Amino acid sequence: MSDVTQEDEGLKKGKRNGFVRYGAIALGLLCLLAGTAYSLGWFSSDNQLIEGTEERKPVVFYDLPEMLVNLSTEGQLTYLKVRIALEMESREMIDQVEPFLPRIMDAFQIYLRELRPADLEGSAGLFRLKEQLLRRINVAVYPARVDGILFKEILIQ
């Protein structure tokens, strides 16, 4: 009978250890969920979203001349036609950027001529193109700054 009672005590102890283990896991998950909710501001009453209260900075757009370049391909000729608008914070910034227009166009032409049609495939390709052009223009117009590049037209033929 002593063997049976030892087995019963072992089972009870195993159940108790399992209960404690699962309870600790559940408590940890609950704390993690509560911390996430708190950091997102779910418990704050002063974080109410009011539509239209967010102030936006004014922006100004400047259209660059249309560019037509042949892409780097083997065999048949492939052309890229692109119209770009620059996003800047003020009209004064346009006055600072305009004298550098020949430098901007040169940097763009050199970069665009080295592209292959495969480089422009999909939204990821266009996003990379936008990043590269923005980087090049900010290098060309430094200390002025262009905030963004907007594609008005892109045609690959």
N, C-alpha and C positions, 0 to 999 in steps of 0.2 A: 503494500500500500504506500510505502514511502516513495517508491518510484513514480506512482501515479500523481501524488501530491507535488512532487518536484516538477513533473511535466506541466501540471496545471499552473504552478507558480511561474514557470518559464513562459507559458503562453500568455498569462496575464501581464507579465513584465514586458513581453514582446509587443502586446497590444498597446500597452501604456507608452512604450518608446515610439511606436508608430504614430500614436495620437499626438504626442509631443512634437515629433518631427513634422508632421503635416500641419499642425497648428502653427509652428514657427514659420513654415513656408507661407501659409496663408496670411499670417500677420505681416511678414516681410512684403508680400505683394500688396497688401492693403496700405502699408506705409508708403510704398513706391507710388501707388495710384493717388494717394492723398497729396504727396509732395508734388506730383505732376499737376494735379488740379490746382494746387495753391500757386505754383509758378505760372500757370496760365491765367491766373486771376479769376478763377471761378468763384472764389469765396469773397471777393472784394465787391462791395456795393458801389464804389465810386468809379469803377471801370465800365461804365455803361457806354455802349457804342451809340453815338449820335451822328446821324448821317449828315454829311456836309460840313462838319466842324474841322476837318483836316485842311490846313492851309497848303496851297501848292505854290511853288516858286514859279514866277513867270519865265517863260522860255521864248526864244527867238529862233527862227529857222532861216537858214541861208542856203540857197540852191547853188550847187556847183554846176559848171558846164557839163553837158552830156559827154560821156567818154565811150569810144568805140575802139577796142583792142582785139588783136588776134591772140588766141590762147596758144600755149605751148602744146602742140600736137605733132605726131608723126603722120605724114600722109596728107589727109584732107585738111583744109583750112577750117578753123572753128573761130567764130567771132563772139565777143562779149560786148553787149551794149548795156551801159548802166547809167542811171540818173540818180544822184545822191543829194540829200539835204543834210546839212549840218545843224545840230541842236546846240544852242549856246544860251548862256544865262542872261545876256543883255545886248542891246544894240552897240554898246561900247566895245564889246568883245568882237563883234563883226568888224568894226573899224580896225581892231588890232590884227584880225586874221586876214583881211583882204589883201594887204601888201604881200603876204606870203602865198598867194594863190598859185603863181608859177611853181613854187617849191612843192606845194601840195599836189598839183597835177602831175609833176614829175615823179614824186614818190608813189602815187597811185598807179601811173602808167607802168613803171618798172615792176612793181609788185604784180599787177594784173597780168602782164605779159608772160610771167613765169607760171601762172596757174594752168592746170589741166582741167578739162571738163569734169573729170571725176572728183576734183577738189571742191566743186560747187554743187555736188549732188546732195539733195535732202536739206532739211532745216539745219542740221548740224554743220554742213558745209557753209551755208550762208551765215550762220552764227560765227563761225571761225573767220570768215571773210570780214564780217563787220568788226570783230575784235582787232584783227590785223590792221584794217584801214584806220580805225580809231587810234591805235597805238602809233601808226606812222604819222597821222596828221598832228597828233599832240607833240611828237618829236619835232615836226617841221615848223610848228607855230609857237614853240616854247618862247616866252613865259606865258603866252595866252593859252587858253584851254578850251577844247571842244568837249561837250558833255556826251554827245551821242551822234551816231550816224544812222540815217533813215534811208532805206532804199525806196525810191519812187518808181523805178523801173529796172528790171533785170531781164535781159533777153540773151539767150545762148543759141547761136545758130551755126 
